[in-house]
Amino acid sequence: MRFDATQLKEMSSAVKAHALDAIRGAGSGHVGIVLGAADIITTIYANFLRRGQDKFVLSAGHGSALLYSVLKLAGYDIGDLRSFRKIGGLPGHPEFGLDGVFATTGPLGQGVGNAVGMALAAKIKKSDERVYCLCSDGDLMEGVSAEAITFAGRYKLDNLVLLWDDNGISIDGQALTDIDMAGRMTAAGWKVLRVSGNDFNKIDKALNDSFSARSPVFIQCKTIIGRDSSLAGTRAAHGFALPDSEMMRLVEKFISPMGESLWASVAKDAPAKYVLNQADVCPKNIKIPSVEEDISSRELSGMFLQELVSNGVSLIGGSADLSSSTCAKTKAHVSILPRKFSGNFIDYGVREHAMGAIMNGLAASGLRPYGSTFLVFSDYMRPSIRLAALSGLPVIYIFTHDSIAVGADGPTHQPVEQLASLRLIPNLNVFRPCNGAEVAYSWCTAISDIRKPSAIILSRQKIKQIETPKDADISRGAYVIHKARTGRIRGTIIATGSEVPLAVSVAERLGTDVQVVSMPSVATFRAQSRKYKSEILRGYIVAIEAASTAPWFEFADAVVGLDSFGISGDGDSVYSHFGFDTDAIVRDISSKMK
C-alpha cells in the first residue's frame, strides 16, 4: 500500500508524538532530530521499506527515540516506549539485536559504514535487498564515513540510499561539513538528489528515482532542526532543552488518531523477527599446519585459512591493502569486484576504519567476514572493533606484524600497547598463537563463536616451532607447553606467540625445575577454575611478552616486557636491545627463582 502526502503527514505526526513523549518521560534525549527528520523516516518506512527484506540504519543514532517510535508504530517488537533510557529498557542509542535495529549506532559515522557493509552483503548474497541510511551533519564530518562513502562509490553499490538530514546545525553551532557536500559525493561516484526534508511528495519521488540509479544514491534533505518548537533552527534544539510545558504542548499537537490507524495497517503485515544464523565449525578433516623449520605465525595462519576456505567454510575475507603481508588472501580466494560480487575476498584499499565498520554490516547481514592489517593499525579501527564487541557480531580480525621484532620500519610500525588495549575490550576474543596447533585453535574458536568478534595476533618474523604436547588442552586458554622434569617446580614462565620459543630457551637455561606456559588466550584462561590456574602457575612466575607489562601482574611476580616505544633497526637487534634475549633474562630472574 502506498500512502499519499496527506496520509504521510498524519503518520509523521504520530511518530513525533510518541518520540517526544518518550523523551519527555526519560528526561533526556534529542528533540531536534525528531522534529526535523520525522517526515523522512516516515516516508521510508511507510512507502519503501520491505519489512523482512530491506534494511534501515539510523547512523545519526542520537535520534533513537525517532527510530523507536517508527518501529513501535510499524509493529516491531521493541517493548514499551516509556522504558526509553531506563535500565532494562530501550537504550539511549540504537543497539543491534532490538527488533528492527540492524546496527549499533551513536558514535557518528559508524552507521554509514555499517550500511555500506549491508548493501555489499546483499550483492554478495545475490539479493535484491535495499539499504536505507539516515545520517546527520556529524556523520558526514567523521573520517570513517568518508572512507566508507568512497568504497561504496568504487564498488557501485546501487542498492544503497544515504539520506542526509541537512539542517546545518551541530552542538557547537554551525555544522562544519564540506562546503560542497554534493560535489564530494558526486566525485566519490554517487548519484546526488536534493529535496526538502519536509516535502513528502519530493522525498517520495527521490526515493522512487533511486531505483533507476547505477550507483549509490545520496539524497540531500534540507531540514530545520527542532522544527515547530521555540528553538527551531538553533543549536539548543539538538538535545533536551525545551521546558516541560512546551514538550507537553508539542506532544498534544502531534497526536494523530488517523496516523495511528494508518500505521496499524502497516503493522498488520509484520513478518517474524529477524534472526541471524551464523554458526559454523572447522571441518573435522582439516589439516593443522605442521612444520619443523622456523616459520612466522602469519604464514601458519595463511596455510590454515586456505584449508578452511578450500573445505567449504564460508568466510568473506579482506584486507586494508596488505593481503600479501598478512597472508590473508590465499589460492582459495577470488576478489570481489564492482558489479562482480561472486568472489570471497574484499580489497578495501587503505581504509582500516571503514573496513571495520563495513565488516560489522556484513556480519549483521549474516555473513562471516574477516579483515586484516598490521597490529599497530588496529588503532585506526578500534571504534568499529568496540562496536562489534558491544553488538556481539562475530567479525574476525587478522593482525600481523605483532611486535618490536618488525624491526627496520621503526617505532611507528612496532606495536607496544595494542595487545593490552585489545584485551581490555569486553566481549572480544584475543588470540596470540605460537604454533600451528594454536593457530588452528584460534581460527576454529573464532569461527564457532557467534556471539563475539575475535582478533588473531600474528608474527611477521619467523619463530621456532615449539610443539604442543598431545595431552595439552589449548581450549583452556593456557597450558604447559614445556614441562619441568622434576617433581618440585621452582618457577613458571608465561609467554605468548613469538615469545614462547624465547621462554623455552630461558627455562632450559634455568634448569629442569622450570616450566613454560603458553597462553594464547588470556581471557579464556582468566575464566578457568582456581584449581586449574594453580595447577599450571607454580613457583615464581615470570611473564614474557614484547608488549606493555602492567596487565601481566595479574598472574606474574615479574614481567619482561616493554613500556616504551620501539626503535629502528633489524628485528633481531631491536628485540635484543629491549632485553628479549636469553642471557639477559636468565641473569635477571635466576636469583629470584629460589
WOTA-V474277 format. One record per pair of residues at least 24 apart in sequence whose ideal C-beta (glycine too) atoms are under 8 Angstrom apart, sorted by the first residue. I is the first residue (numbers start at 0). J is the second residue. D is the distance in whole Angstrom. If there is no record, write none. Layout:
I_J_D / I_J_D
//
This chain:
0_264_7 / 0_265_8 / 1_46_6 / 2_45_5 / 2_46_6 / 2_261_7 / 3_199_8 / 4_199_4 / 4_200_5 / 4_203_8 / 6_45_8 / 6_257_8 / 6_261_6 / 7_38_7 / 7_41_6 / 7_42_6 / 7_45_6 / 7_46_8 / 7_199_4 / 7_203_8 / 8_38_8 / 8_199_7 / 9_255_5 / 9_257_4 / 9_258_4 / 9_261_6 / 10_41_5 / 10_45_6 / 10_72_8 / 10_255_8 / 10_258_5 / 10_261_5 / 10_262_6 / 11_37_5 / 11_38_5 / 11_41_4 / 11_199_8 / 11_258_7 / 12_253_4 / 12_254_7 / 12_255_4 / 12_258_5 / 13_72_6 / 13_253_7 / 13_254_7 / 13_255_5 / 13_258_3 / 13_259_5 / 13_261_8 / 13_262_6 / 14_40_7 / 14_41_6 / 14_65_7 / 14_68_5 / 14_69_5 / 14_72_6 / 14_258_8 / 15_68_8 / 15_249_7 / 15_253_4 / 16_250_5 / 16_252_8 / 16_253_4 / 16_254_5 / 16_255_7 / 17_68_4 / 17_71_7 / 17_72_7 / 17_80_6 / 18_64_4 / 18_65_5 / 18_67_7 / 18_68_4 / 19_64_8 / 19_246_6 / 19_249_5 / 19_250_5 / 19_253_7 / 20_80_7 / 20_81_8 / 20_250_5 / 21_64_5 / 21_67_7 / 21_68_7 / 21_80_4 / 21_81_7 / 21_83_4 / 21_89_8 / 22_64_5 / 22_83_7 / 22_239_7 / 22_246_7 / 23_243_7 / 23_246_5 / 23_247_7 / 23_250_7 / 24_80_8 / 24_81_5 / 24_83_7 / 25_83_5 / 25_84_4 / 25_85_7 / 26_84_8 / 26_239_7 / 27_84_6 / 27_91_8 / 27_238_8 / 27_239_5 / 28_63_8 / 28_64_5 / 28_83_7 / 28_84_7 / 28_91_8 / 28_238_8 / 28_239_6 / 29_61_4 / 29_62_6 / 29_63_8 / 29_64_7 / 29_237_6 / 29_238_6 / 29_239_7 / 30_225_6 / 30_228_7 / 30_236_6 / 30_237_8 / 30_238_7 / 30_239_6 / 30_240_7 / 30_241_6 / 30_246_8 / 31_166_8 / 31_168_8 / 31_224_4 / 31_225_4 / 31_230_8 / 31_236_4 / 31_237_5 / 31_238_7 / 32_59_6 / 32_61_7 / 32_62_4 / 32_65_6 / 32_135_7 / 32_164_7 / 32_224_7 / 32_237_8 / 33_62_7 / 33_64_6 / 33_65_5 / 33_68_8 / 34_224_7 / 34_225_5 / 34_226_5 / 34_227_6 / 34_228_6 / 34_231_8 / 34_236_8 / 34_249_8 / 35_164_6 / 35_166_5 / 35_196_7 / 35_222_4 / 35_223_6 / 35_224_5 / 35_225_7 / 35_226_5 / 36_62_7 / 36_65_7 / 36_133_7 / 36_164_5 / 36_196_6 / 36_220_8 / 36_222_6 / 37_65_6 / 38_196_6 / 38_197_5 / 38_198_8 / 38_199_6 / 38_202_7 / 39_133_6 / 39_162_6 / 39_164_7 / 39_196_5 / 39_202_6 / 39_220_5 / 39_222_8 / 40_65_6 / 40_66_7 / 40_69_6 / 40_133_6 / 41_69_7 / 42_199_6 / 42_202_5 / 42_203_6 / 42_206_7 / 43_131_5 / 43_133_8 / 43_162_8 / 43_206_7 / 44_69_5 / 44_73_6 / 44_265_7 / 45_261_8 / 45_262_8 / 45_265_6 / 46_203_6 / 46_206_7 / 47_129_8 / 47_131_7 / 47_206_5 / 48_131_7 / 49_129_8 / 50_268_7 / 50_269_6 / 50_270_6 / 51_270_4 / 51_271_8 / 51_273_7 / 52_126_8 / 52_127_8 / 52_128_6 / 53_128_6 / 53_129_5 / 53_130_7 / 53_131_7 / 54_101_5 / 54_114_8 / 54_117_5 / 54_128_7 / 54_129_8 / 54_130_5 / 54_131_7 / 54_364_8 / 55_99_8 / 55_101_7 / 55_130_8 / 55_131_5 / 55_132_7 / 55_133_8 / 56_101_6 / 56_102_5 / 56_104_7 / 56_110_5 / 56_111_8 / 56_113_6 / 56_114_4 / 56_117_7 / 56_130_7 / 56_131_7 / 56_132_4 / 56_133_8 / 57_93_6 / 57_102_8 / 57_104_6 / 57_110_6 / 57_132_8 / 57_133_6 / 58_102_8 / 58_104_6 / 58_107_7 / 58_108_7 / 58_109_7 / 58_110_3 / 58_111_5 / 58_113_8 / 58_114_7 / 58_132_6 / 58_133_7 / 58_134_4 / 58_135_7 / 58_138_5 / 58_144_8 / 59_104_8 / 59_107_7 / 59_110_7 / 59_133_6 / 59_134_6 / 59_135_4 / 59_137_7 / 59_138_6 / 59_164_6 / 60_92_4 / 60_93_5 / 60_103_8 / 60_104_3 / 60_105_4 / 60_106_8 / 60_107_8 / 60_110_6 / 61_92_7 / 61_105_6 / 61_135_8 / 62_133_8 / 62_135_8 / 63_89_7 / 63_90_7 / 63_91_7 / 63_92_5 / 63_93_5 / 63_105_8 / 66_93_6 / 66_100_7 / 67_93_8 / 70_97_8 / 70_98_7 / 70_99_4 / 70_100_8 / 72_259_7 / 72_262_4 / 72_265_8 / 72_266_7 / 73_99_8 / 73_262_6 / 73_265_5 / 73_266_6 / 73_269_7 / 74_262_8 / 74_265_7 / 74_266_3 / 74_267_7 / 74_269_4 / 75_99_4 / 75_269_7 / 76_272_6 / 94_389_7 / 94_390_7 / 95_363_6 / 95_390_4 / 95_391_7 / 95_392_7 / 96_390_7 / 96_391_7 / 98_272_5 / 98_273_7 / 99_273_8 / 101_273_8 / 101_363_5 / 102_359_7 / 102_360_7 / 102_363_6 / 102_390_8 / 103_386_5 / 103_389_6 / 103_390_5 / 106_382_6 / 106_386_7 / 107_135_7 / 107_137_4 / 107_138_5 / 107_140_7 / 107_141_5 / 107_144_8 / 108_137_8 / 108_138_5 / 108_139_8 / 108_140_8 / 108_141_3 / 108_142_7 / 108_143_4 / 108_144_4 / 108_147_8 / 108_356_8 / 109_143_6 / 109_356_5 / 109_359_8 / 109_382_7 / 109_383_7 / 109_386_6 / 110_134_7 / 110_138_7 / 111_138_6 / 111_139_8 / 111_143_7 / 111_144_4 / 111_147_5 / 111_148_7 / 111_161_7 / 111_356_8 / 112_143_5 / 112_144_7 / 112_146_7 / 112_147_4 / 112_352_8 / 112_353_5 / 112_355_8 / 112_356_2 / 112_357_5 / 112_359_7 / 112_360_7 / 112_383_7 / 113_356_6 / 113_357_8 / 113_359_5 / 113_360_4 / 113_363_7 / 114_147_8 / 114_159_6 / 114_161_7 / 114_360_6 / 115_147_4 / 115_148_8 / 115_150_6 / 115_151_5 / 115_156_7 / 115_159_7 / 115_353_7 / 115_356_7 / 115_357_5 / 115_360_6 / 116_356_7 / 116_357_4 / 116_358_6 / 116_359_6 / 116_360_2 / 116_361_5 / 116_362_8 / 116_363_7 / 116_364_7 / 116_368_8 / 117_360_4 / 117_361_8 / 117_363_7 / 117_364_5 / 118_151_7 / 118_156_4 / 118_158_5 / 118_159_4 / 118_215_7 / 118_360_8 / 119_151_8 / 119_154_7 / 119_156_6 / 119_335_8 / 119_340_8 / 119_345_8 / 119_357_7 / 119_360_7 / 119_361_7 / 120_360_7 / 120_361_5 / 120_364_3 / 120_365_7 / 120_366_5 / 121_158_6 / 121_364_7 / 122_154_8 / 122_156_7 / 122_158_7 / 122_340_4 / 123_315_7 / 123_335_7 / 123_340_5 / 123_361_8 / 123_366_7 / 124_364_8 / 124_365_8 / 124_366_8 / 125_340_8 / 127_158_7 / 128_158_7 / 129_158_5 / 129_159_8 / 129_160_7 / 130_158_6 / 130_159_5 / 130_160_7 / 131_160_5 / 131_162_7 / 132_159_7 / 132_160_7 / 132_161_5 / 132_162_7 / 133_162_5 / 133_164_6 / 134_161_6 / 134_162_7 / 134_163_6 / 134_164_7 / 135_163_8 / 135_164_5 / 136_163_8 / 136_164_8 / 136_165_7 / 136_166_7 / 136_167_7 / 136_168_7 / 136_169_5 / 136_174_4 / 136_176_5 / 137_169_6 / 137_174_8 / 139_163_7 / 139_176_5 / 139_177_7 / 139_180_6 / 140_169_8 / 140_174_8 / 140_175_6 / 140_176_6 / 142_352_7 / 143_352_4 / 143_353_6 / 143_356_6 / 143_382_7 / 143_383_7 / 146_350_4 / 146_352_6 / 146_353_3 / 147_350_8 / 147_353_4 / 147_356_6 / 147_357_6 / 148_184_7 / 148_187_5 / 148_189_7 / 149_187_5 / 149_188_8 / 149_350_8 / 150_347_7 / 150_348_7 / 150_350_6 / 150_353_6 / 150_357_7 / 151_187_8 / 151_188_8 / 151_189_7 / 151_215_5 / 152_187_4 / 152_188_3 / 152_189_6 / 152_214_7 / 152_215_6 / 153_188_6 / 153_337_6 / 153_348_8 / 154_335_8 / 154_337_5 / 155_188_7 / 155_213_7 / 155_214_6 / 155_215_8 / 155_337_5 / 155_338_6 / 156_214_8 / 156_215_5 / 157_212_5 / 157_213_6 / 157_214_6 / 157_215_6 / 157_216_8 / 159_215_4 / 159_216_7 / 160_206_7 / 160_209_5 / 160_215_7 / 160_216_5 / 160_218_7 / 161_189_8 / 161_215_7 / 161_216_7 / 161_217_5 / 161_218_7 / 162_218_5 / 162_220_6 / 163_217_7 / 163_218_7 / 163_219_5 / 163_220_6 / 164_196_7 / 164_220_6 / 164_222_6 / 165_196_7 / 165_219_5 / 165_220_6 / 165_221_5 / 165_222_6 / 166_221_8 / 166_222_5 / 166_223_6 / 166_224_4 / 166_232_8 / 168_224_5 / 168_232_7 / 168_233_7 / 168_234_5 / 168_236_7 / 168_237_7 / 169_234_7 / 169_237_7 / 170_234_6 / 170_237_6 / 170_238_8 / 171_234_7 / 172_234_5 / 180_219_7 / 181_217_8 / 181_219_6 / 184_217_4 / 188_214_6 / 188_215_7 / 189_214_6 / 189_215_5 / 189_216_7 / 189_217_5 / 190_214_5 / 190_215_7 / 190_216_5 / 190_217_7 / 191_216_8 / 191_217_5 / 191_218_8 / 191_219_7 / 192_216_7 / 192_217_7 / 192_218_5 / 192_219_7 / 193_218_8 / 193_219_5 / 193_221_7 / 194_218_6 / 194_219_7 / 194_220_6 / 194_221_7 / 195_220_7 / 195_221_6 / 195_222_8 / 196_220_3 / 196_221_6 / 196_222_4 / 197_222_6 / 197_223_8 / 197_226_7 / 227_252_7 / 275_363_8 / 275_365_5 / 275_449_8 / 276_365_7 / 277_362_7 / 277_365_6 / 277_366_8 / 277_367_6 / 277_393_6 / 277_449_5 / 278_447_7 / 278_449_5 / 279_312_6 / 279_313_7 / 279_367_6 / 279_446_5 / 279_447_7 / 280_443_7 / 280_446_7 / 280_447_5 / 281_307_7 / 281_312_7 / 281_439_7 / 281_442_7 / 281_443_4 / 281_446_6 / 281_447_7 / 282_307_8 / 282_310_4 / 282_311_7 / 282_312_7 / 284_310_7 / 285_310_6 / 285_439_8 / 287_435_5 / 287_436_6 / 287_438_8 / 287_439_4 / 288_435_4 / 288_438_6 / 288_439_7 / 289_435_5 / 290_435_7 / 290_464_6 / 291_464_7 / 292_464_8 / 293_461_4 / 293_462_6 / 293_463_5 / 293_464_7 / 294_461_5 / 294_462_7 / 294_464_7 / 295_457_7 / 295_458_5 / 295_459_6 / 295_460_6 / 295_461_5 / 295_462_7 / 296_401_8 / 296_432_6 / 296_433_7 / 296_434_8 / 296_438_6 / 296_457_4 / 296_458_5 / 296_462_7 / 296_496_6 / 296_497_7 / 297_324_8 / 297_325_6 / 297_326_5 / 297_397_8 / 297_399_4 / 297_400_8 / 297_457_4 / 297_458_6 / 297_459_6 / 298_326_6 / 299_432_8 / 299_434_7 / 299_435_5 / 299_438_5 / 299_457_8 / 300_326_6 / 300_397_7 / 300_432_8 / 300_438_5 / 300_441_8 / 300_442_7 / 300_455_7 / 300_457_5 / 301_326_3 / 301_327_7 / 301_329_6 / 302_435_8 / 303_435_7 / 303_438_5 / 303_439_6 / 303_442_6 / 304_329_6 / 304_442_7 / 305_329_4 / 305_330_6 / 305_331_5 / 307_442_7 / 307_446_7 / 308_332_7 / 308_343_7 / 312_446_6 / 313_366_8 / 313_367_6 / 314_343_7 / 314_367_5 / 314_368_7 / 314_369_6 / 314_395_8 / 314_446_8 / 315_343_6 / 315_344_7 / 315_345_7 / 315_361_6 / 315_366_5 / 315_367_7 / 315_368_5 / 315_369_7 / 316_343_6 / 316_344_4 / 316_345_7 / 316_368_8 / 316_369_6 / 316_370_8 / 316_371_8 / 317_344_6 / 317_345_4 / 317_346_7 / 317_347_5 / 317_354_6 / 317_358_7 / 317_368_7 / 317_369_7 / 317_370_4 / 317_371_7 / 318_344_8 / 318_345_8 / 318_346_7 / 318_347_7 / 318_370_7 / 318_371_4 / 318_372_7 / 319_347_5 / 319_348_7 / 319_349_6 / 319_350_6 / 319_351_5 / 319_354_5 / 319_370_7 / 319_371_7 / 319_372_4 / 319_376_7 / 320_346_7 / 320_347_7 / 320_348_6 / 320_349_5 / 321_371_6 / 321_372_6 / 321_373_7 / 321_399_8 / 322_346_7 / 322_371_7 / 324_373_7 / 324_399_7 / 324_400_7 / 324_459_8 / 325_371_4 / 325_372_7 / 325_373_8 / 325_397_6 / 325_399_5 / 325_457_8 / 326_399_7 / 326_457_8 / 327_369_7 / 327_370_8 / 327_371_4 / 327_397_5 / 345_370_8 / 351_376_5 / 351_377_8 / 351_379_4 / 351_380_5 / 352_379_5 / 352_380_5 / 352_382_7 / 352_383_6 / 354_380_6 / 354_383_8 / 355_380_4 / 355_382_8 / 355_383_3 / 355_384_6 / 355_387_7 / 355_394_8 / 355_396_8 / 356_383_5 / 356_386_8 / 358_383_7 / 358_387_7 / 358_394_5 / 359_383_6 / 359_386_6 / 359_387_5 / 359_390_7 / 359_392_6 / 359_394_6 / 361_394_8 / 362_387_7 / 362_392_4 / 362_393_6 / 362_394_5 / 363_390_7 / 363_392_6 / 367_393_7 / 367_395_7 / 367_446_7 / 368_394_6 / 368_395_7 / 369_394_7 / 369_395_4 / 369_396_7 / 369_397_6 / 370_394_8 / 370_395_8 / 370_396_6 / 370_397_7 / 371_396_7 / 371_397_4 / 371_398_7 / 371_399_7 / 372_397_8 / 372_398_7 / 372_399_8 / 373_398_7 / 373_399_6 / 373_400_4 / 373_405_8 / 373_412_7 / 373_414_8 / 374_398_4 / 374_399_7 / 374_400_6 / 374_401_5 / 374_414_4 / 374_417_5 / 374_418_7 / 374_456_6 / 375_400_7 / 375_411_7 / 375_412_6 / 375_413_7 / 375_414_4 / 375_417_6 / 377_414_8 / 377_417_5 / 377_421_7 / 377_454_7 / 378_417_7 / 381_420_7 / 384_421_7 / 384_424_7 / 384_427_7 / 384_452_7 / 384_454_7 / 385_424_6 / 387_427_8 / 387_452_4 / 388_424_5 / 388_425_6 / 388_426_4 / 388_427_4 / 388_451_7 / 388_452_6 / 389_425_8 / 389_426_7 / 391_426_7 / 391_450_5 / 391_451_7 / 392_452_6 / 393_445_8 / 393_448_6 / 393_449_5 / 393_450_7 / 393_451_7 / 393_452_6 / 393_453_7 / 394_452_4 / 394_453_8 / 395_445_5 / 395_446_8 / 395_452_7 / 395_453_5 / 395_454_8 / 395_455_7 / 396_452_7 / 396_453_7 / 396_454_4 / 396_455_7 / 397_455_5 / 397_457_7 / 398_454_6 / 398_455_7 / 398_456_5 / 398_457_7 / 399_456_8 / 399_457_5 / 399_458_7 / 399_459_6 / 400_458_8 / 400_459_4 / 401_431_7 / 401_456_5 / 401_457_6 / 401_458_5 / 401_459_7 / 401_496_6 / 401_497_7 / 402_458_7 / 402_496_8 / 402_497_6 / 402_545_4 / 402_546_7 / 402_574_8 / 403_545_6 / 403_561_6 / 403_565_4 / 403_566_8 / 403_570_8 / 403_573_5 / 403_574_6 / 403_577_6 / 403_579_8 / 404_458_7 / 404_459_7 / 404_460_5 / 404_497_6 / 404_545_7 / 404_570_4 / 404_571_8 / 404_573_7 / 404_574_5 / 405_459_6 / 405_460_8 / 405_565_8 / 405_570_7 / 406_460_8 / 406_567_8 / 406_568_6 / 406_569_5 / 406_570_3 / 406_571_8 / 406_572_8 / 406_573_5 / 407_567_6 / 407_568_7 / 407_569_6 / 407_570_7 / 408_567_8 / 409_565_7 / 409_566_7 / 409_567_4 / 410_564_4 / 410_565_4 / 410_566_6 / 410_567_7 / 413_564_7 / 413_565_4 / 413_573_8 / 414_546_7 / 415_546_6 / 415_547_6 / 415_561_6 / 415_562_8 / 415_563_7 / 415_564_6 / 415_565_7 / 416_546_7 / 416_547_5 / 417_546_8 / 418_456_6 / 418_544_7 / 418_546_4 / 418_547_7 / 419_546_6 / 419_547_4 / 419_549_7 / 419_550_5 / 421_454_5 / 421_456_8 / 422_521_6 / 422_522_7 / 422_550_7 / 426_450_8 / 426_451_5 / 426_452_8 / 427_451_6 / 427_452_6 / 427_453_7 / 427_454_6 / 428_452_7 / 428_453_4 / 428_454_7 / 428_520_7 / 428_522_7 / 428_523_8 / 429_453_8 / 429_454_5 / 429_456_7 / 429_520_7 / 429_521_7 / 429_522_7 / 430_454_7 / 430_455_5 / 430_456_7 / 430_519_5 / 430_520_5 / 431_456_4 / 431_495_4 / 431_496_4 / 431_519_6 / 432_456_8 / 432_457_7 / 432_496_6 / 432_519_5 / 433_462_7 / 433_465_6 / 433_480_8 / 433_494_8 / 433_495_7 / 433_496_5 / 433_497_7 / 433_499_4 / 433_500_7 / 433_517_6 / 433_519_7 / 434_464_5 / 434_465_6 / 434_466_7 / 434_467_6 / 434_499_8 / 435_464_7 / 436_466_8 / 436_467_4 / 436_473_6 / 437_467_7 / 437_473_6 / 437_517_7 / 437_519_5 / 440_473_4 / 440_474_7 / 440_519_7 / 441_519_6 / 441_520_8 / 444_474_8 / 444_520_8 / 456_496_6 / 457_496_8 / 458_496_6 / 458_497_5 / 459_570_8 / 460_497_7 / 460_570_5 / 462_496_8 / 462_497_5 / 462_499_8 / 462_500_5 / 463_500_4 / 464_500_8 / 465_499_6 / 465_500_6 / 465_503_5 / 465_517_8 / 467_517_8 / 473_519_7 / 474_523_7 / 475_523_7 / 475_524_6 / 475_527_5 / 475_531_6 / 476_518_6 / 476_519_7 / 476_520_4 / 476_521_7 / 476_522_7 / 476_523_3 / 476_524_3 / 476_525_7 / 476_526_7 / 476_527_7 / 477_516_5 / 477_517_7 / 477_518_4 / 477_519_7 / 477_520_7 / 477_521_8 / 477_523_8 / 477_524_4 / 477_527_8 / 477_535_6 / 478_516_7 / 478_517_6 / 478_535_7 / 479_514_5 / 479_515_7 / 479_516_6 / 479_535_5 / 480_515_6 / 480_516_7 / 480_517_4 / 481_506_6 / 481_507_8 / 481_514_6 / 481_515_4 / 482_514_6 / 483_511_6 / 483_512_5 / 483_513_6 / 483_514_4 / 484_511_4 / 484_512_8 / 485_511_5 / 485_512_4 / 487_512_6 / 488_512_6 / 488_513_7 / 488_514_6 / 488_537_4 / 488_538_5 / 489_513_6 / 489_538_5 / 489_539_7 / 489_592_5 / 489_593_7 / 490_514_8 / 490_537_8 / 490_538_4 / 490_539_4 / 490_540_7 / 490_541_7 / 490_588_8 / 490_592_4 / 491_515_7 / 491_516_6 / 491_535_7 / 491_536_6 / 491_537_5 / 491_538_6 / 491_539_8 / 491_540_5 / 491_541_7 / 492_516_7 / 492_540_8 / 492_541_5 / 492_542_8 / 492_543_6 / 493_518_5 / 493_536_7 / 493_540_7 / 493_541_7 / 493_542_4 / 493_543_7 / 493_551_7 / 493_554_6 / 493_555_6 / 494_518_7 / 494_542_7 / 494_543_5 / 494_544_7 / 495_519_6 / 495_521_8 / 495_544_5 / 496_544_8 / 497_545_7 / 498_543_5 / 498_544_5 / 498_545_6 / 498_579_7 / 501_543_6 / 501_579_6 / 501_581_7 / 501_584_8 / 502_543_5 / 504_581_5 / 505_543_7 / 505_581_6 / 505_584_5 / 505_585_6 / 505_588_8 / 508_581_6 / 508_585_5 / 509_585_6 / 509_588_8 / 509_589_6 / 509_592_6 / 512_538_8 / 513_538_8 / 513_592_7 / 521_550_8 / 525_553_8 / 538_592_7 / 539_588_8 / 539_591_6 / 539_592_5 / 539_593_7 / 541_588_5 / 541_591_8 / 543_579_8 / 543_584_7 / 545_574_7 / 545_577_7 / 545_579_6 / 556_591_7 / 557_588_6 / 557_591_6 / 559_584_6 / 559_587_7 / 559_588_8
//
